[in-house]
Structure formats: C-alpha cells, structure tokens
Amino acid sequence: MITKEELQKTPEYWFETIQNELFRQLKEYIEKEGISQTALAEKLGVTKGYISQVMNGNFNYTLKKLIELSLAVGKAPVLEFKPLNEAITRNETRPDTLQDKTLAKVAEPKTIYK
C-alpha cells in the first residue's frame, strides 16, 4: 500500500487535488448564482458538453483554461510553489481533505497560504 507521503510525490495527486478544488468552486458558483450548467457555459462562451466534462472530472485542464474558469466564477487562481518536503503532510491516519492549506488551491484573492 502506498503511503500518503508517497502519493503526494506524484503528479496525479496534485492534478486531482486542483481538479477537485476547481469542481468545488464551479459547483459553489452555480449554486450561489442559481444558474444551470448551460447558463455557465453561455457565460464562458463554451458548450454545455464542455461544462459537463469539467464537472464530471473528465477534462485535463490547460493552465489558461484553469485561469479562465476561475476568473469566470469570480475567483483568482493562486498557486504557490514550495519545496515538496514542506508541502507533504505526514499525518497518514486521516484522509485527504480540501482544507489542507499546503495544497495548491483555486482561492479567493485575499486568501493567505502558510
């Protein structure tokens, strides 16, 4: 079995973490604004199918698209690069949460990472 620390050294871990956070931000925006995925697609100038792919996690984002999606829902994508050994959480008994402040997140501009 792979440890959490080993998992956090893989590109897939960080990709999934950021992808999950983007999904959470888009879902929150859709609910807050009371709009449909179709309306969000129209706002972004993309197809409903594209938004469905994003919401289902079946999409590999380019950096530019990540920025476009984030800005469309009023969020600034903030990415912090730090040494891997500082970013890895060593508590192996609890499951990952999106609340980990060590993870790269799509966040409000005023968020400060520690």
N, C-alpha and C positions, 0 to 999 in steps of 0.2 A: 504494500500500500504506500502511496506517495504521501509525504508529509505536506502540511500547508506551506512550510518554508520552501520546499522543493517546487511545489505548484506555483508559488509566487515568482519563481525564477523563469517561468515560461511566458512567451508572448501571448499564448492563448488565454492565460489568466487575466492579463491586463486588458486584452481586447474585450473579453467577456465582461469585465468589470465596467469598462467605459460604455460598452454597448448597453448593458443593463441600466446604467445611470441615464443614458440618453433616452431609453424607453420610458423610464420613470418620469423624466422631465416632460416628455411629449404627452404622456398619459395625464399627468397633472395639469398641463396646459389645456388639453382637450376638455377635461372635467371642469376646470375653473372657468373657462370661457363658454362652456355649454355648447360646444360645436362638435360636428361629426368629423370623422377622418376625411370625408370628402371635402368639407369646408377647409380643413387644414391643408389638404392637397391643393385646393384652389388658391389659398393664400400663398403657398410656396411656389405655385406655378408648375406643379408636378402632377402625375396621375394618382388616382386613388390607389391603384395597384402598387405604386411605389411606396406610399404611406403604409399600406398593408404589409409590405415586405419589411419595412423598418420596424413596425410594431410587432411583427412576428419574429424578429431577430434573424431573418433570412437575408441579410444585406451586409456586405462588407463596405463600410464607410470609407470614403476618402477624407482626408483632413479637411479639405474645402467643404465637403458636404456636411461634415460634423459641425463646422462653424456656421454654415447656412442654417441648418436645422436648429441649432442652439439660439442663434440670433432671432429666428422666426418666432420663437416662443419667449422672447424677452430675456434670454439668459446669455451670459458670456462664458464661453468655454475657457476654463482656467486650467492650465497644465503646468505642473511643477516637476522638474527633473531633479532627482536626488539620488545619492548612491543607493544601489539596490539593498545593501545590508541595512540601511536606515529605513527603507520602505517596507521591508518584510516584517510582518508581525509574527511573533514567536509563540503566541498562545494557541496551541494546537488542539485544545479541548473544545473550543466553541466554533460554530460555523461562521463563515464569512457573512458580513452584513455590509450594506452600502453606507453604513455610518462610519466605517473606518476612515479616519482623517488622513491616513497615509496613502490612500488611493487617489489616483488622478480622477477628477470629477468634473462634470459639467455643473457649474455652480453660479450662484448669483455673484455679481462683480464685487460685492463687499465682503465676501467670504475670505477669511484669512486661514491659510493652512499652516499647521505647526509641524 
